[in-house]
Structures are given as C-alpha cells and as structure tokens.
Amino acid sequence: MAQACYYEVLGIERGADASAIKSAFRKRAMQYHPDRNHDDPEAEKKFKELGEAYEILSDDQKRAAYDRFGHAAFQNGGMGGANGFGGARGFGAGMGGGAGAFSDIFDEIFGEFMGGQGGRRRAGPGRGADLKYNLKIDLEDAFHGKKVEINVPGSVACDTCEGSGAKPGSGPTECGTCKGVGRVRVQQGFFTIERTCPHCNGQGTMISDPCTDCGGQGRVRRERTLSVDVPAGIENGTRIRLSGEGEAGPRGGPEGDLYIFVHVDEHNLFERDGADLYCMMPIPMTTAALGGDFETPTIDGGRVKISVPEGSQTGKRFRVRGRGMTQLDQSGRGNIRRRGDMYVEVQVETPTGLNAEQKDLLKQFCEAGGGEAACPNSRGFFDKAKAFWENVTEGR
C-alpha cells in the first residue's frame, strides 16, 4: 500500500515554510490525538502519520531528500553518500537526530492538554460533577422575588475520613505505577503518548486501607437543604448557578456546581412578554356601546381603573404604564425596581340566555336604526360582499 504524501498528511503546500509546517502539525495533532478519540480506531494511525510527516518536513536536510526522492529516501538505510548526502546520516533508522526536535514540539503542543510542562504535572483529586435542579415558581414570585429552600440529593464529603477516602489514622499512598503523576507514558514508534494511569485511574494515589463508611471514595450520598434567592423579575428558563454546591469530588476533590433552572408557571389572568403584562378584560355589549369604568387587578395585588369609551370594539387596548413585571436588576446594587407596562385588552361579550322581554327590546333597538346603521364595520363588510358577488356573476 502506497504511503500518503507527507505534505498531504499535514495539509500544506510543498513550498510551506517552517512556521506553516509547525502550525499545521499543531492543529492536526490536537485533532487526532488518541486520548481525544477513544472511539475512533483510525485516529492513532493518523496521529502516527502526522508525527512521521512532521519529523521529515521540519528537518531541512530530510525534507530536501524527501522532495527529491520521496519515501524511497528513507528506505533500506537511507540514500547514503551516493546521492550527495554524505552517508554520515541515514534517514531511515529511528529518524536520526530529529527525534529531539519532535519531542520538543510534542511537549509544547500537549503540555497544557496533559497538565502543563510536558504533561508531567502531578495528579490531584478530580472535580465533582455538576448538578441540575428544576425549580417551579408562580408569576407573583417572579414579580416580587423569593427565597426558597430546595432539597438536593447528591454526594457530600465523608465525615469519617474527611473526604480522603482512607481509614482514619491512615492515608493515601503514592501510586507505584505512575509515581503520583496520574499518567503513564507509552512508547509508540519514535515518540511517546501519555495516558491515564490504569492502576490509580489518574488519581496519582492508592488507598490501601479504605474508609469503611465511604468505601474509599471520600464521599457519601446525602440529601442537602439549600436556600436559594430567586431575584425579582426573573424570567422563565433563567439558569441560576450556585458555585461549589454540586457533587463532592472524589477523595477530597473540589465540588462541582449546582445549576437551578427556573420555570415560571402560567397565570390565570396575565400573560407575560418580557417585562410587560397582558390582560384580557371582557365587558358587556351595552358597556362597549355606552362606555363605562371598570377595575382590573394588577400583579402587585392592587387594582387600576380602566375607562372604556363608548363605541369600543373587541381588541381595543389600554396601556397602564409602570404596572407590569419587575425588571431584573443587573446593576448589582439591588435598589433599582423598574417595571414594565400592563396592557388591558377589551373583549366585547355578546349576551346569551335572553328572556322574551330582552329580545323584544333588542328588536325595537334594531327597528329604531340600531342594527347595521349603528355598526359601520358590519355594514362595510356586507357592502364588500355584495360587490364581490356581483363581480363573480358578471364574470360568468
């Protein structure tokens, strides 16, 4: 099977300079590193190809040989003196003196990924998992703000061993396999790859005499009661983060965070749109025709008077400034209480269940010109409908 072109492996042009070669290797090596691709069996192969390509193209002499003879320059002990390269250095055996240069960039690229300074940062306890909690509140609580207590199940540090995982009077010992680093180096060809230590699972320490209460984990399951401040003006779907209130880390590791997702229940009177509230107010047909005053509730528990002018139609909207929702204070001062507006929309209600006398009065009203003559929208609609039918008839 033919070997892939080293320039194609790195994704660079043949005239690329040293900076471009290094940058291309850095990008692709991070992409195909085996520790980041556990489920991809091809990643390790691609990673090796990248290492080979960089080893050749980053060395001016080796690159010149490759440009002239291709992969044949590094087969059967290299091209030797017969091709003008002096014979002192064969390009096929172990990649010659360039391995150190490759090791340098490997440590540079993966130093942070492996834990700083070439990946040899000593291991420590892992961080605990984050937790999620769904909190339901009503619209009034969202308006006023509220302090609520929640019960959160999860892991907490073991009191018996104080989170160490070791039986009282003893302690963790350094892992003999990784020497406390938590990672081991595996030789693959001409370079090494670091992996999590299989004996201590990356902890760097071993528990020879585990705590009987937590089984050596340093944490136990327990439900906690927490007090949460829900700020005034909070909106549906808002996420509140409580730092350090998640799962306890194993063997004294730092705690995760708790994320509270707030769900505001629907209200039976108001609909919310940001800081504004909308309220539907049904009124009798007679009030819509003659006008009148009504009181409607507000979210803060008060009431406001709405003056409906005569001849009002369904959909007429009244704006009441400053009686909507509290706006969430993002200034950090806690003393700003701006509010949105409230919109009251009229819905004219047609009377039902009329008795004989009421029906007779409505008939008299219509006969007196209170029918279509008093309803310009209805009259206009039927005029348009009549013209439509006439046009349809003429077109046949």
Secondary structure, DSSP 8 states (H G I E B T S, - for coil): -----HHHHHT--TT--HHHHHHHHHHHHHHH-GGG-TT-HHHHHHHHHHHHHHHHHTSHHHHHHHHHHGGGGGSTT--GGGGTS-SSS-SSSTTGGGHHHHHHHHHHHHHHHHTSTTTT----------EEEEEEE-HHHHHH-EEEEEEEEEEEE-TTTTTS-B-TT---EE-TTTTTSSEEEEEETTEEEEEE-TTTTT-SEE-SSB-TTTTTSSEEEEEEEEEEEE-TT--TT-EEEETT-S---GGG-----EEEEEEE---SSEEEETTEEEEEEEEEHHHHHH-EEEEEE-TTS-EEEEEE-TT--TT-EEEETT-S-B----SSSS----B--EEEEEEEE---S--HHHHHHHHHHIIIIISGGG-HHHHHHHHHHHHHHHHHHHH-
